[in-house]
Amino acid sequence: MIASSVGFTAVLTHVGRRVPVLAVARSLPAGAVVRAEDLREVRLGVDGPAEYVVRAADEDVVVGKTAVVPLVAGALLTPQEVGNRAGYPPTGKAQVSFAVEPGGLPAGLGAGQRVAVFPGAPSAGPAEQPGDGAKDSSGAGLVGTVTDVMAPDHDSAASVVTVLVDTAAVGRAARMDKPHVVVLSPAGREVP
């Protein structure tokens, strides 16, 4: 009974230990340089968080590094989310910016959200002929992660949304006319 009591006390002491780690104080787009004011200390009650989160004592290791993914305010910072500028965008990915006209952007869209970008109504130019080697991609959407959203200066101007997409989709993205953005589930794997 004494051994059980001592063991239980040791477990409670271990579980109750809080480790100071770093959280993101304000959202940052991918590619931004992390500064000390972008981070805040929080206490985490788990064992061995060093491989999953950044300890507060290691703040000097991440300050000055580049966010390799969008960092969302309130989220714990992980070592994989920061790196050298040369490592961004990651291999096989490219950043593409879309000018999205009013009405084509979901309210509250922000960095870190998984989205699909679809072309709007086709422009009134000459139609491509079937034999010209072009593939019809009029309804094809692109899936990616928002890295930045720039609001327009006035109500009638376009918003600029920057999305991290597969490199293979860059040509399609560049030809997309009047894009519309749809927010997808962050955990889903569906491809529209």
Order of alpha helices (4+ residues) and beta strands (2+ residues): alpha-beta-beta-alpha-beta-beta-beta-beta-beta-beta-alpha-beta
